[in-house]
């Protein structure tokens, strides 16, 4: 039986799901980009920002007015349209660069929407990859626990028979039973974890079937042994260059300055320019007049919004300082977390892990042959169970913390 077949059977035996599909991490990422509803919905924010740019470019409609005579007292006629009528057309002309400023502000809003989308993409992709790695190692734990549990259940059944016959003490039976109970508790916890991660993967990828993760051993080892950067300062520098959350805050200052410029330009009065035709009520018959209208700037009608915009700039500058400090400390913390887990894992040499399995198989063989006591056997099994689970947990945490570094730096550090 191949390793993949063992994995499929193990998951089928423990997790009752309607359907299963084996997928690589790359397959999951493609499904995520195509089907993730949260990502697809966020894309519309950029479309709406494009619509705001279109709207900002639109001028006020020209306005046309007309009149006809209602009562002619001289000739005692009503609606004397043949002798008295007129029409005028006016257009609002923006002064002070209002339209230009409004358009620039709308374009800046689109850039902010794009950065928000980029950050969401990174966050969701990180969640996808971390969930994938969680699934891998939870299922590896599951296989190990199942193998141990199968052997222990058979052994416990044999001891139960001998205990009933009086050939084995009840104390020995209970000692074995306690190990089986612990293994069953591990199994339940692991199965619950797998169910939770499978549910998350379905939401992230839009896949209705449960996903069986499959990562080649060479790819797994490459991530586990990789140290693709010089030091933490390199990571900090890359984060400041690429992190979308930080770049959003940088762009927000520019955006607030454009908004302030736009609000300031709104204090400048606009011009109403038009033309008028009058048939008979003016100085001349059939006269055509030029009309100009402009508000009298006795005070700044938008002064409050201008002041508010100035404070927004100062607020965003302080937020940028905070974001920079927060990002740098996050990178440092995540890097140290990764390094601690990396160093801890590599204190265990590959030969040590091979020796552990060799000793495990030797203990099983020697116990069957009666060469070691039940106490020594159960003590070793408990240590083995804990060690195997801890090793898988260390591997998982190395990969998860590596993804957190990728998330913050937003440059492909780990593959």
N, C-alpha and C positions, 0 to 999 in steps of 0.2 A: 504494500500500500504506500503511495507516495505521500510526501509531506502535505501537499495541497489537498489530497483526498482526506487525509486525517483531519485537517483543519475544517473542511466542509462538514464532515461527519460529526466532528466535535460540536461545532456551532449548531448543527441541526438537532443534535441530541439535547442540547441545553436551552436553546432559545427558540421558542415557538413563534415563527414568523410566517406571514402569508407567502413570501417569495424572497429569493436571495439572488444576488448577482455579484460575481467576482469582478472587482474593478481596481485598476492601478490608481495611484495618486493623480497621475496625469489625466486619466479618464474622469475622475471625480472633478478635477479643476475645469475640464471642458464642459461637463454637465452643469457645474456651478455657474460658469459664465453665461451659459445659454438659458438656464432655467430658474436661477435664483430670483424669487419674486421681489425680495427686498431691494436687490440690485436693479432689477428692471423698473421698479417704481421710482427709485432715486434718479434714474436717467431722465425722467420727465422734468425734474427741477432744472436741468440744463435747457431742455426745450422751452420751459416757461421763461427762463432768463433770455433766451433768443427772442421770444415774443415781446418781452419788456423792451428790448433794443428796438424792435420794429415799432412799438408803440411810442417810444421816445422820439423817433424820427418824424412822427406825424405832426403836422402843424394844425392849428385851429382852422376849421372850415371858414371860407369867406361867407359873409352875411349879406343878404340882399333884402332890401325893403322897398316898398312901393306904396303909392297912395293914389286915390281917385277922388274926385269931388263927390261929396255926399249931398250938400244942399247948395244950390246956386241962387242966392237971394235976389240978385239983380234981374235975372231972367225968370226967377221963380220956377226953377227946375230942380229935380232930384236926380242924383247920380249923373251929372253932366260930364261924362267921361270924354266927350269930344273937345272940351275946352280947358279942363283942369286935371292934370295927372302928372305923376313924377315917379322916379325910381332912383335908388342909390345902392351901391355895393361897397362893402368895406372888408378889409383884411387886417387881422392882428399881426403886426410885425414884431418879432421878439428882438429885444435889444440886450446888450451886455453879455452876449454869448450864452444865453440861457439854454437854448436847444443843444448847443455843442456840449455844454457841461452836463446836461441831463443824459445825453447819449453816452458820454464817457463814463458817467456813473453807472448806467445800465450795463455797459460792457464790463466794467469792473465787477459788478454783481455776478455776471456770467462766469468770470474767472474764479470767483469765490465758490460758485456752485460746482465748478469743475474740480476744485481742490477738495470740496466736501465729498464729492463722488469718489475721487481718488482715495481718500482716507477710508471711506466706507468699503471700497473694494479691497483695500489692504486688510482692514479689520476682519471682514468676512472670510477672505482667503486664508488669513492666519487661523481663524476659528475652524475652518474646514480642515486645514492641514493638521492642526493640533488634535482635532477630533479623530482624524484618520489614524494618527499615531497612537492615540488612546485606544482605539479599537484594536489595532495590531497587537499591542502588548497585553491588553485585557484578554484577548483570545489566546495568546501564548500562555498566559497564566491559567486560563481555563483548561487548555490541553494538559498542562502539567498536573493540575489538581485532579483532573479526570483520570489520568494514568495512575496517580497515587491512590485515588479513591477506589478505583477498580481493584487494585491489588489488596488494599486494606479491607474492602468489603468481602472479598473472597477469604481473606485470612480471618476476619471476624466471624464469618459464617462457620469456618472450620473450628475455631475456638469455642463457638457457641455449642456446637455438637459435643466437643470434648468436655466442656463445662457441665452440660446436662448429664454426661456419663460419669462425672466426678473425676475425670482424668486431669483436668486443668482447674486451677483455683479461680474463683469468681473475681478475685482482685486482678488477675492477669487479663481476664476478659474485659473488665471495666476499663483497665488501662488502655487496651486497644480501642475500645468503644469511644473513649474520650478523643482519641486522634481522629476517628471517623467523624465524630460530631464537629470537630474543628474544620476538617476538610469540607464537610457539607456546608458549614457556615461560610467558608471561603467561596465555595461554589455559588451559593445564593448571592453573596455580595458581588462577585464578578459578573454573574448573569444579569443582575440589576444594572450594573455599570454598562454592560454591553447594550442592553435595551435602551438606556438613556442616550448613549452615543449613537446608536442606530437611528433613533428618532431624530436627533440633531442632524445627522447626515442626510436623512430624507428631506428635511426642511431646507438644508443648504444646497443640495444638488437638484431638488425637485424630482427625485427618483422615488417612485412608490415602492420599489423593492428594497429589501434590506441589503446593505453592501457588505461584501466580504473583502476586506482589504488584502492587497497582495503587494509586498515590497521585496524586490530582489535582495538577496543577502549582501551582494557587493554594494548596492546603493545604501543599505542600512549601515554597513560598516564605514562607508565613506562619510556619512553624516556623523557617526559616532566618533570617528578619529579626527575629523576635520578641525583645523585651527587656522582659518583663512584670513586672519588679520594680525597686524603687528601688536597693537595694544588698545586699551580702551579709548585713548585720545583720538585714534583713527576713527573709531566708531562714533564718537561724539561729533567729530567734524562732518562725517558722512550724514549723520542724522540732521544736522543743521542745514545741510545742502538739499536734503531730499524729503524729509518728513512733511507730509501734506498738512498735518495739524499745525505745525510750526509755520510753514509757508502760508497757510491760511491767515494766521495772525499777522504775518508780515504784510500780506496783501490787504488785510483789513485796515491797516493804517493808511495805505494809499487810497483805499476805498472811502474812508472817512474824510480824507482831505478833499477828494473829488466831491463828496457830498457837501462839505462846507463851502467849497467854491461855487457849487450850484446854488446853495441857499443864499449866498452873498449876492449872486447875480440876480436873484429874484427881487432884490430891493430896487433894482433899476427899472423904472417905468417902461412899459411897452408902448409901441406906437400903433394907433389905429389909422390906417390909410385907406381912402376910398374916393369914389367918384359919384357925382349926383347929376341927374338930368331932371329939369323942372320945366313943364310946358308953359305955364302962365303965371304962377304965383310969385315968381322971383322978380328981380330988377328988370330982367330982360325976358322976352318970350323965347322958349326953347333954349334956355341957358344950360350949360354944362359946367359944373363946379368941381373943384378938387377939395376933398375933405381930409383934415388932419386932426387927430385927437390924441392927447397924452395926459395921463394923470399928473397932478401937481405933487411933486415929492416933498411934502411938508414934513414928513417923518419917514423913518425906515419901517415899512410895513412888515418886514420879515426879520426884524431884529432878534426876536426871541429864538427863532430857529437857527439863526447864525451863531448865537452864543451856545446853544445846545450842541451844535455841530463841533464847535471848538473843544468843548469838554469831552465829546466823544473821541476826538483825536488823542487827547491826553490820557483818557481811560485806556484806549487801545494800545498806546505806547507802554503803559504800565503792564498791561496784560501780556504784551510781547516779552517784556523782561521776565515775567513769571513763567511764561511758556518756555523760554529758553533755559532758564534754570531748572524747571521741572523736567524737560526733555533730557538735559545732560545728566541729571541725577538718576532718572529712570534708566538711561543707557548704562550708567555705571553700576546700578543695582542689578539689572538683568544680566549684565556681563559677569558680575561677581557670582551671581546665582548659577549661571552656566558653568563657570570655571570651577566652582566648588563641586558641582555634580560630576563634571568631567574628571577632575582630579580624584574624586572618590571612586568613580567607576574604574579608572585606570590604575588604581592601587591593586585591583584584581587583575592578574595576568590571565591571558587566554588559557594558559596551561592550567591555571587554578580552576577555571570553570570545567575544563575537560577532566581534571582530577576529581572534581565534585561528582560528576556523573559516573566516573569510573568507580569511585568509592561507593556511590549509591547502589550501583549494580552489584558490586562486591558484597555489600552488606546484605542485600536481598538474598544472594546466593548462599552466604555463610549462615544466615538465619535459617534458611530452609534446611541446611545441613546440620543445624544444631550447634554451630561453632561459636555463636555469641548468644548472650542472654537476652530475654525479652526487654529488660530495662535498658540495656545498651542499644537495642534495636529501636525502641520507641523514642529514646533520647535523640538518636541520630535522625530519625524520620522527622521529628519536630524541627530540628535545626535545618535539615534539608529543605523542608517546606518553607520556612521563613526566608532562607537564603535565596531560593529560586524566585520567590515573589519579590524580594528586595532587589535582586539583580534586574529583573524585568522593569521594576519601577524606576531604577536608576537610569536604564536605557531610555525609558519613556520620558523622563524628566529632562534628560540631555537634549532630546529632540524638541520637546516643547519649549524649553528655554532658548534653544537655537532659533525657533520660529518667532519668539518674542523679540529677539535681537533683530531678525529680519523685519519685523513689524515696525520697530522704532526707527531703524536706519533706512528702511525702504530702499535698500540696495541689496541685491541677491548676495548675501554673505554665505549662507549655508544653502546647499542644494538638496 
